[in-house]
Amino acid sequence: MARKKYRVIIPVILLLVAAILIAIFSMDQEFMEDEGPKVSLITDENRDRIGIEEYGKYEVISNNSSNCFQEVEDDNNISLSIPPNDIVFATVDSTVFPGVSITEVATDDGITPEFIGENGAVAILTKEDGKGWDCSPGDRITWLFEKYLPQNKSDQAIAIGYIKDGIMYHPKIYQEEIGGEYQVEVNHSGTVYIYILCVASDPVAVKAGRIDMEIERNVQNEENA
C-alpha cells in the first residue's frame, strides 16, 4: 500500500512544481515586456503622463554629419538588433536604429490616433487592417502630425521615417517643430509604412493626425523611397 501511495503522490508533486515554475516564468515574461520602453494609445488612464519629465536611456548623437543613437551612459553605439514585430526585418544600413520596441498603430479612415511613446520606442502607422500602403511609382504618402507641448516647454525630438518592403530607412528628426508634415514619394512599387521613433528623453505625446496617399507631383520636402 505504501508504494502505491508514493506512486500517486510523486506525480502530483511534480505537476505542482511544474505549474509553479510555469506561473513564475509567465510573470517574469510579463514583467520584462512591461519593463522596456513602449508606445501606447492615449486613454483616460495614461493621459496624465502627457508632458511629464522623465530621463530616458537613449540619445541622438552626431556622427559624420548623420544622426545615430547610443545609450546615454555608454560610449558605444547601442545594439541594432530588430525588436520582435511582423513588419520590419532589416534596416537599410547600420546607422538606422530600429528602436528597442515596435508597436503597430492602426489608422481609422485616415486618422491616426493619439499615442504616447517612451524614449527608444517605435510606432509604425498601418491601415485599418494592419497592412501597409501598396504604392506605385509616383505615389506619395503624407502624415500630418502635432506633438503635445511638454510641461517644461523644451523641444522634444521625434524621428519619422518610412519602411518599404520590410526595410527601415533613415528617418528625419523633428525637434523644434511642434507639428509638421512628413512625406515620402515612392519611386518603385512596394508596400510602405511610416514609422515614428521617440527620441526625446521624456515620453513624447502625439495628437491625432492624418495620413493620406496621393499621386500629385511637384510637392516640396519629399523623401524618396
Backbone as CSV, one residue per row, in Angstrom:
resi,resn,N_x,N_y,N_z,CA_x,CA_y,CA_z,C_x,C_y,C_z
1,MET,0.819,-1.208,0.000,0.000,0.000,0.000,0.859,1.267,0.000
2,ALA,1.955,1.230,0.758,2.821,2.411,0.860,3.413,2.769,-0.484
3,ARG,3.829,1.737,-1.240,4.422,2.006,-2.552,3.395,2.633,-3.490
4,LYS,2.146,2.163,-3.414,1.110,2.725,-4.285,0.866,4.198,-3.956
5,LYS,0.899,4.528,-2.637,0.713,5.919,-2.251,1.814,6.797,-2.814
6,TYR,3.065,6.314,-2.725,4.183,7.081,-3.271,4.042,7.258,-4.775
7,ARG,3.592,6.221,-5.463,3.414,6.305,-6.914,2.396,7.371,-7.286
8,VAL,1.421,7.581,-6.439,0.403,8.608,-6.699,0.894,9.987,-6.292
9,ILE,1.552,10.087,-5.149,1.964,11.379,-4.603,3.061,12.037,-5.434
10,ILE,4.054,11.254,-5.865,5.196,11.825,-6.601,4.769,12.518,-7.892
11,PRO,3.939,11.882,-8.759,3.492,12.605,-9.969,2.726,13.882,-9.641
12,VAL,1.913,13.840,-8.563,1.160,15.035,-8.180,2.104,16.159,-7.781
13,ILE,3.133,15.821,-7.020,4.120,16.830,-6.605,4.842,17.412,-7.821
14,LEU,5.216,16.559,-8.742,5.904,17.029,-9.953,5.017,17.968,-10.763
15,LEU,3.724,17.632,-10.858,2.805,18.505,-11.590,2.669,19.861,-10.910
16,LEU,2.601,19.862,-9.572,2.511,21.123,-8.840,3.755,21.972,-9.036
17,VAL,4.929,21.347,-8.977,6.184,22.068,-9.190,6.227,22.661,-10.601
18,ALA,5.815,21.862,-11.581,5.805,22.338,-12.969,4.860,23.521,-13.125
19,ALA,3.677,23.439,-12.491,2.712,24.534,-12.579,3.261,25.807,-11.955
20,ILE,3.948,25.680,-10.818,4.541,26.842,-10.150,5.630,27.467,-11.012
21,LEU,6.476,26.633,-11.618,7.550,27.161,-12.477,6.981,27.879,-13.690
22,ILE,5.925,27.314,-14.286,5.294,27.961,-15.447,4.716,29.312,-15.047
23,ALA,4.071,29.373,-13.880,3.490,30.631,-13.419,4.569,31.683,-13.184
24,ILE,5.679,31.264,-12.573,6.780,32.202,-12.323,7.375,32.699,-13.632
25,PHE,7.559,31.791,-14.588,8.113,32.179,-15.889,7.188,33.161,-16.596
26,SER,5.879,32.917,-16.531,4.923,33.816,-17.175,4.968,35.192,-16.550
27,MET,5.069,35.253,-15.217,5.157,36.544,-14.540,6.421,37.283,-14.925
28,ASP,7.532,36.551,-15.048,8.798,37.177,-15.458,8.691,37.737,-16.854
29,GLN,8.030,36.978,-17.756,7.885,37.439,-19.132,7.045,38.701,-19.193
30,GLU,5.947,38.748,-18.411,5.111,39.940,-18.402,5.881,41.131,-17.844
31,PHE,6.672,40.874,-16.803,7.466,41.958,-16.212,8.471,42.494,-17.213
32,MET,9.117,41.586,-17.940,10.112,42.005,-18.928,9.458,42.798,-20.033
33,GLU,8.252,42.382,-20.458,7.573,43.096,-21.526,7.163,44.496,-21.080
34,ASP,6.740,44.625,-19.788,6.302,45.918,-19.294,7.473,46.818,-18.930
35,GLU,8.656,46.241,-18.757,9.794,46.984,-18.249,10.385,47.926,-19.283
36,GLY,10.401,47.546,-20.536,11.066,48.330,-21.559,10.208,49.460,-22.099
37,PRO,10.839,50.399,-22.836,10.104,51.497,-23.460,9.075,50.964,-24.443
38,LYS,7.948,51.656,-24.546,6.897,51.196,-25.448,6.063,52.379,-25.918
39,VAL,5.219,52.117,-26.912,4.253,53.093,-27.405,2.867,52.630,-26.996
40,SER,2.052,53.564,-26.494,0.691,53.237,-26.063,-0.270,54.282,-26.613
41,LEU,-1.471,53.846,-26.963,-2.515,54.798,-27.331,-2.883,55.601,-26.084
42,ILE,-3.209,56.882,-26.268,-3.564,57.733,-25.142,-5.002,57.448,-24.732
43,THR,-5.179,57.152,-23.460,-6.500,56.888,-22.885,-6.649,57.720,-21.620
44,ASP,-7.819,57.614,-20.985,-8.029,58.327,-19.729,-7.065,57.839,-18.645
45,GLU,-6.617,56.597,-18.775,-5.748,56.026,-17.756,-4.313,56.554,-17.817
46,ASN,-3.839,56.916,-19.014,-2.451,57.377,-19.118,-2.330,58.828,-19.580
47,ARG,-3.455,59.517,-19.711,-3.411,60.893,-20.203,-2.612,61.806,-19.274
48,ASP,-2.547,61.453,-17.989,-1.802,62.290,-17.049,-0.299,62.230,-17.266
49,ARG,0.158,61.329,-18.144,1.589,61.235,-18.429,2.031,62.228,-19.504
50,ILE,1.067,62.866,-20.158,1.409,63.817,-21.211,2.202,64.978,-20.615
51,GLY,3.385,65.219,-21.163,4.190,66.366,-20.757,5.039,66.158,-19.528
52,ILE,4.968,64.978,-18.880,5.769,64.779,-17.680,7.242,64.647,-18.038
53,GLU,8.103,64.906,-17.067,9.540,64.826,-17.282,10.075,63.492,-16.765
54,GLU,10.781,62.795,-17.615,11.466,61.564,-17.245,12.837,61.590,-17.907
55,TYR,13.677,60.638,-17.523,15.014,60.587,-18.115,15.171,59.265,-18.848
56,GLY,15.222,59.335,-20.171,15.338,58.121,-20.965,16.769,57.619,-21.061
57,LYS,16.911,56.504,-21.717,18.207,55.823,-21.767,18.976,56.111,-23.051
58,TYR,18.292,56.588,-24.094,18.931,56.741,-25.399,18.941,58.197,-25.829
59,GLU,19.950,58.560,-26.622,20.065,59.930,-27.085,20.568,59.945,-28.525
60,VAL,20.347,61.084,-29.189,20.834,61.279,-30.551,22.232,61.869,-30.485
61,ILE,23.127,61.348,-31.290,24.472,61.922,-31.383,24.796,62.175,-32.841
62,SER,25.724,63.088,-33.088,26.161,63.367,-34.448,27.365,62.506,-34.785
63,ASN,27.340,61.950,-35.972,28.421,61.065,-36.393,28.635,61.232,-37.890
64,ASN,29.692,61.987,-38.243,29.996,62.215,-39.662,28.803,62.813,-40.398
65,SER,28.229,63.857,-39.800,27.128,64.637,-40.362,25.829,63.850,-40.472
66,SER,25.747,62.663,-39.880,24.491,61.917,-39.868,24.108,61.633,-38.426
67,ASN,22.858,61.321,-38.189,22.380,61.077,-36.836,22.369,59.589,-36.518
68,CYS,22.819,59.227,-35.347,22.689,57.851,-34.891,22.366,57.900,-33.402
69,PHE,22.233,56.761,-32.793,21.753,56.716,-31.419,22.694,55.887,-30.567
70,GLN,22.783,56.235,-29.287,23.609,55.467,-28.377,23.004,55.546,-26.973
71,GLU,23.423,54.663,-26.103,22.983,54.728,-24.725,23.670,55.899,-24.037
72,VAL,22.935,56.602,-23.191,23.464,57.801,-22.550,24.711,57.496,-21.736
73,GLU,24.737,56.366,-21.049,25.857,56.031,-20.180,26.845,55.074,-20.834
74,ASP,26.819,55.003,-22.144,27.682,54.064,-22.849,28.348,54.791,-23.998
75,ASP,29.658,54.618,-24.146,30.378,55.274,-25.236,30.159,54.577,-26.566
76,ASN,29.673,53.357,-26.539,29.472,52.595,-27.769,28.051,52.746,-28.263
77,ASN,27.874,52.624,-29.573,26.538,52.657,-30.137,25.742,51.473,-29.611
78,ILE,24.439,51.648,-29.475,23.599,50.591,-28.952,23.423,49.480,-29.975
79,SER,22.953,48.347,-29.494,22.715,47.213,-30.371,21.631,47.554,-31.383
80,LEU,21.831,47.148,-32.616,20.870,47.431,-33.675,20.019,46.216,-34.002
81,SER,19.860,45.314,-33.060,19.004,44.159,-33.297,17.559,44.628,-33.412
82,ILE,16.811,44.016,-34.309,15.440,44.444,-34.581,14.490,43.814,-33.563
83,PRO,13.677,44.613,-32.884,12.733,44.069,-31.899,11.704,43.156,-32.570
84,PRO,11.069,42.272,-31.823,10.047,41.394,-32.397,8.917,42.193,-33.037
85,ASN,8.592,41.856,-34.283,7.498,42.513,-34.991,7.224,41.752,-36.280
86,ASP,6.143,42.119,-36.965,5.752,41.429,-38.197,5.963,42.274,-39.439
87,ILE,6.622,43.441,-39.305,6.743,44.358,-40.446,8.188,44.578,-40.861
88,VAL,9.061,44.852,-39.915,10.463,45.180,-40.218,11.336,43.946,-40.054
89,PHE,12.129,43.636,-41.077,13.084,42.523,-40.952,14.521,42.971,-41.185
90,ALA,14.723,44.235,-41.609,16.084,44.718,-41.853,16.089,46.240,-41.870
91,THR,17.271,46.827,-41.636,17.465,48.261,-41.812,18.346,48.476,-43.042
92,VAL,18.229,49.651,-43.654,18.945,49.898,-44.903,20.453,49.889,-44.688
93,ASP,20.912,50.285,-43.490,22.324,50.180,-43.136,22.445,50.231,-41.613
94,SER,23.669,50.164,-41.127,23.904,50.031,-39.690,23.686,51.323,-38.910
95,THR,23.441,52.453,-39.589,23.207,53.702,-38.876,21.735,53.918,-38.551
96,VAL,20.862,53.061,-39.045,19.429,53.189,-38.763,19.102,52.406,-37.499
97,PHE,18.598,53.095,-36.490,18.253,52.477,-35.210,16.806,51.983,-35.267
98,PRO,16.560,50.671,-35.145,15.195,50.141,-35.263,14.367,50.259,-33.992
99,GLY,14.921,50.886,-32.956,14.192,51.031,-31.708,14.393,49.836,-30.797
100,VAL,13.938,49.964,-29.563,14.029,48.868,-28.601,12.703,48.131,-28.481
101,SER,11.654,48.703,-29.049,10.366,48.018,-29.146,9.632,48.588,-30.345
102,ILE,8.752,47.796,-30.934,7.975,48.223,-32.088,6.509,47.936,-31.814
103,THR,5.661,48.971,-31.997,4.225,48.842,-31.789,3.489,49.316,-33.035
104,GLU,2.542,48.520,-33.507,1.722,48.917,-34.647,0.585,49.809,-34.171
105,VAL,0.373,50.927,-34.877,-0.695,51.870,-34.552,-1.591,51.992,-35.784
106,ALA,-2.781,51.449,-35.690,-3.686,51.416,-36.844,-4.424,52.744,-37.004
107,THR,-4.610,53.152,-38.246,-5.387,54.351,-38.549,-6.865,53.985,-38.660
108,ASP,-7.715,55.009,-38.626,-9.156,54.817,-38.783,-9.651,55.817,-39.811
109,ASP,-9.877,55.335,-41.016,-10.315,56.202,-42.116,-9.337,57.357,-42.321
110,GLY,-8.043,57.045,-42.253,-7.007,58.041,-42.487,-6.603,58.842,-41.266
111,ILE,-7.305,58.670,-40.161,-6.979,59.399,-38.933,-6.051,58.545,-38.070
112,THR,-4.935,59.131,-37.671,-4.008,58.423,-36.781,-4.357,58.793,-35.347
113,PRO,-4.455,57.818,-34.453,-4.885,58.097,-33.087,-3.799,58.773,-32.258
114,GLU,-4.209,59.359,-31.140,-3.246,59.908,-30.194,-2.453,58.766,-29.579
115,PHE,-1.156,58.992,-29.422,-0.346,57.981,-28.744,0.780,58.656,-27.980
116,ILE,1.330,57.913,-27.045,2.459,58.398,-26.255,3.566,57.364,-26.323
117,GLY,4.771,57.814,-26.616,5.895,56.900,-26.804,7.038,57.222,-25.872
118,GLU,7.589,56.196,-25.263,8.723,56.363,-24.367,10.024,56.356,-25.154
119,ASN,11.065,56.871,-24.542,12.370,57.011,-25.169,12.869,55.686,-25.745
120,GLY,13.144,55.666,-27.057,13.657,54.472,-27.710,12.600,53.587,-28.349
121,ALA,11.312,53.908,-28.146,10.233,53.084,-28.691,9.846,53.555,-30.092
122,VAL,9.344,52.621,-30.905,8.946,52.909,-32.281,7.462,52.592,-32.463
123,ALA,6.760,53.509,-33.139,5.377,53.278,-33.556,5.359,53.156,-35.083
124,ILE,4.659,52.165,-35.601,4.502,52.010,-37.044,3.040,52.242,-37.391
125,LEU,2.775,53.222,-38.252,1.415,53.511,-38.685,0.987,52.507,-39.750
126,THR,-0.210,51.955,-39.580,-0.737,50.982,-40.544,-2.143,51.386,-40.971
127,LYS,-2.657,50.710,-41.981,-4.056,50.881,-42.350,-4.932,50.188,-41.309
128,GLU,-6.246,50.293,-41.491,-7.173,49.726,-40.522,-6.957,48.230,-40.323
129,ASP,-6.560,47.525,-41.384,-6.386,46.076,-41.313,-4.988,45.661,-40.872
130,GLY,-4.163,46.627,-40.466,-2.812,46.317,-40.019,-1.794,46.212,-41.136
131,LYS,-2.211,46.423,-42.370,-1.300,46.326,-43.511,-0.763,47.705,-43.884
132,GLY,0.243,47.706,-44.771,0.805,48.952,-45.248,0.104,49.434,-46.502
133,TRP,0.630,50.500,-47.070,0.056,51.084,-48.272,0.786,50.532,-49.504
134,ASP,0.037,49.906,-50.390,0.608,49.379,-51.632,0.739,50.522,-52.626
135,CYS,1.979,50.865,-52.945,2.246,52.059,-53.734,2.853,51.725,-55.090
136,SER,2.558,52.575,-56.051,3.155,52.517,-57.384,4.066,53.723,-57.553
137,PRO,4.956,53.710,-58.558,5.844,54.858,-58.765,5.065,56.163,-58.903
138,GLY,5.498,57.192,-58.206,4.830,58.485,-58.238,3.839,58.706,-57.111
139,ASP,3.439,57.624,-56.422,2.533,57.787,-55.288,3.262,58.453,-54.127
140,ARG,2.504,59.194,-53.316,3.072,59.842,-52.147,2.197,59.566,-50.934
141,ILE,2.860,59.356,-49.814,2.152,59.186,-48.547,2.566,60.339,-47.639
142,THR,1.585,61.017,-47.072,1.836,62.186,-46.230,1.203,61.989,-44.861
143,TRP,1.969,62.280,-43.818,1.437,62.238,-42.457,1.515,63.629,-41.858
144,LEU,0.350,64.171,-41.461,0.273,65.445,-40.756,0.232,65.155,-39.267
145,PHE,1.134,65.741,-38.513,1.252,65.412,-37.099,1.404,66.665,-36.244
146,GLU,1.114,66.521,-34.954,1.320,67.590,-33.976,1.622,66.957,-32.628
147,LYS,2.675,67.443,-31.988,3.061,66.946,-30.668,2.380,67.762,-29.573
148,TYR,2.123,67.106,-28.442,1.705,67.854,-27.260,2.912,68.614,-26.718
149,LEU,2.668,69.801,-26.196,3.748,70.608,-25.624,4.089,70.073,-24.240
150,PRO,5.360,69.762,-23.978,5.741,69.252,-22.658,5.626,70.326,-21.584
151,GLN,5.554,69.897,-20.330,5.405,70.828,-19.213,6.576,71.783,-19.095
152,ASN,7.780,71.301,-19.397,8.955,72.168,-19.259,9.208,73.026,-20.492
153,LYS,8.300,72.952,-21.466,8.362,73.778,-22.685,9.592,73.505,-23.543
154,SER,10.338,72.456,-23.246,11.541,72.164,-24.022,11.174,71.432,-25.308
155,ASP,12.118,71.400,-26.233,11.895,70.717,-27.501,11.970,69.202,-27.291
156,GLN,11.008,68.498,-27.812,11.004,67.036,-27.750,11.178,66.489,-29.163
157,ALA,12.182,65.647,-29.331,12.503,65.147,-30.667,11.780,63.843,-30.973
158,ILE,11.269,63.773,-32.192,10.818,62.507,-32.746,11.488,62.349,-34.103
159,ALA,11.748,61.109,-34.477,12.340,60.817,-35.781,11.290,60.077,-36.610
160,ILE,11.015,60.586,-37.796,9.984,59.996,-38.656,10.641,59.480,-39.929
161,GLY,10.338,58.251,-40.266,10.900,57.645,-41.474,9.901,56.700,-42.109
162,TYR,10.375,55.939,-43.069,9.477,55.005,-43.752,10.092,53.616,-43.830
163,ILE,9.221,52.662,-44.005,9.598,51.261,-44.193,9.030,50.829,-45.532
164,LYS,9.853,50.230,-46.342,9.392,49.775,-47.656,9.798,48.318,-47.849
165,ASP,8.794,47.485,-48.069,9.019,46.050,-48.274,9.872,45.448,-47.155
166,GLY,9.580,45.857,-45.928,10.238,45.276,-44.769,11.557,45.900,-44.374
167,ILE,12.027,46.895,-45.125,13.313,47.532,-44.835,13.075,48.928,-44.267
168,MET,13.695,49.213,-43.126,13.560,50.505,-42.458,14.631,51.463,-42.968
169,TYR,14.194,52.649,-43.398,15.107,53.638,-43.964,15.342,54.794,-42.990
170,HIS,16.317,55.653,-43.341,16.731,56.750,-42.472,15.563,57.682,-42.156
171,PRO,15.425,58.052,-40.885,14.362,58.996,-40.517,14.835,60.440,-40.592
172,LYS,13.867,61.331,-40.523,14.139,62.761,-40.400,13.748,63.166,-38.986
173,ILE,14.607,63.950,-38.322,14.362,64.316,-36.932,13.626,65.659,-36.854
174,TYR,12.524,65.656,-36.102,11.753,66.869,-35.842,11.869,67.169,-34.343
175,GLN,12.569,68.241,-34.014,12.787,68.571,-32.603,12.142,69.891,-32.227
176,GLU,12.484,70.959,-32.907,11.941,72.271,-32.570,10.491,72.408,-33.020
177,GLU,10.120,71.661,-34.065,8.766,71.773,-34.603,7.747,71.103,-33.667
178,ILE,6.673,71.828,-33.343,5.576,71.241,-32.577,4.747,70.328,-33.472
179,GLY,4.581,70.730,-34.708,3.840,69.932,-35.676,4.489,70.052,-37.033
180,GLY,3.957,69.312,-37.989,4.530,69.386,-39.327,3.943,68.345,-40.254
181,GLU,4.658,68.140,-41.332,4.231,67.212,-42.375,5.427,66.366,-42.801
182,TYR,5.229,65.079,-42.794,6.258,64.171,-43.315,5.691,63.511,-44.559
183,GLN,6.501,63.512,-45.625,6.024,62.944,-46.884,7.090,62.064,-47.513
184,VAL,6.673,60.941,-48.054,7.566,60.054,-48.773,6.988,59.810,-50.159
185,GLU,7.828,59.983,-51.177,7.416,59.692,-52.548,8.033,58.368,-52.978
186,VAL,7.246,57.544,-53.610,7.662,56.200,-53.988,8.159,56.193,-55.429
187,ASN,9.369,55.712,-55.625,9.934,55.596,-56.969,9.756,54.208,-57.563
188,HIS,9.609,53.219,-56.679,9.440,51.839,-57.134,8.284,51.206,-56.375
189,SER,7.523,50.373,-57.046,6.353,49.747,-56.433,6.746,48.979,-55.179
190,GLY,5.882,49.022,-54.172,6.142,48.292,-52.942,5.138,48.660,-51.865
191,THR,5.262,48.005,-50.728,4.400,48.266,-49.581,5.128,49.180,-48.604
192,VAL,4.485,50.283,-48.259,5.138,51.335,-47.480,4.392,51.571,-46.164
193,TYR,5.164,51.770,-45.111,4.650,52.196,-43.810,5.421,53.438,-43.385
194,ILE,4.830,54.242,-42.515,5.541,55.343,-41.868,5.780,54.952,-40.413
195,TYR,6.987,55.235,-39.922,7.286,54.912,-38.526,7.750,56.151,-37.780
196,ILE,7.562,56.127,-36.467,7.950,57.220,-35.583,8.824,56.651,-34.476
197,LEU,10.027,57.165,-34.340,10.929,56.787,-33.263,10.941,57.902,-32.226
198,CYS,10.633,57.557,-30.991,10.607,58.549,-29.913,12.032,58.762,-29.405
199,VAL,12.575,59.922,-29.676,13.974,60.206,-29.380,14.140,60.984,-28.080
200,ALA,13.149,61.805,-27.713,13.267,62.638,-26.519,13.424,61.780,-25.274
201,SER,14.132,62.317,-24.282,14.296,61.573,-23.032,12.968,61.450,-22.295
202,ASP,12.095,62.454,-22.435,10.763,62.380,-21.841,9.825,61.623,-22.779
203,PRO,8.734,61.069,-22.246,7.723,60.470,-23.137,7.173,61.533,-24.082
204,VAL,7.041,61.194,-25.359,6.519,62.123,-26.359,5.066,61.764,-26.649
205,ALA,4.184,62.733,-26.489,2.765,62.521,-26.768,2.417,63.193,-28.094
206,VAL,1.739,62.448,-28.958,1.384,62.931,-30.292,-0.131,62.985,-30.416
207,LYS,-0.638,64.102,-30.896,-2.079,64.266,-31.068,-2.567,63.466,-32.281
208,ALA,-3.881,63.373,-32.396,-4.466,62.713,-33.561,-4.014,63.448,-34.822
209,GLY,-3.645,62.693,-35.841,-3.177,63.283,-37.087,-3.913,62.702,-38.274
210,ARG,-3.339,62.892,-39.440,-3.971,62.365,-40.650,-2.901,61.857,-41.601
211,ILE,-3.188,60.717,-42.222,-2.277,60.147,-43.211,-3.036,59.984,-44.520
212,ASP,-2.443,60.459,-45.603,-3.094,60.439,-46.920,-2.149,59.862,-47.957
213,MET,-2.745,59.311,-48.991,-1.978,58.818,-50.139,-2.432,59.605,-51.357
214,GLU,-1.479,60.144,-52.097,-1.811,60.963,-53.260,-0.829,60.713,-54.389
215,ILE,-1.175,61.219,-55.577,-0.345,60.986,-56.762,0.134,62.306,-57.371
216,GLU,-0.270,63.440,-56.829,0.161,64.721,-57.387,1.673,64.861,-57.313
217,ARG,2.210,65.651,-58.209,3.653,65.866,-58.237,3.970,67.301,-57.835
218,ASN,5.312,67.594,-57.869,5.800,68.941,-57.548,5.444,69.368,-56.127
219,VAL,5.520,68.426,-55.186,5.320,68.758,-53.786,6.686,68.833,-53.112
220,GLN,6.921,69.869,-52.335,8.231,70.081,-51.715,8.398,69.206,-50.476
221,ASN,9.656,69.173,-49.986,10.001,68.457,-48.757,9.663,66.980,-48.838
222,GLU,10.039,66.331,-49.940,9.752,64.930,-50.119,10.938,64.067,-49.708
223,GLU,10.636,62.850,-49.311,11.656,61.822,-49.115,11.442,60.800,-50.219
224,ASN,12.509,60.365,-50.851,12.395,59.407,-51.946,12.539,57.986,-51.466
225,ALA,11.606,57.138,-51.848,11.651,55.729,-51.446,12.054,54.873,-52.621
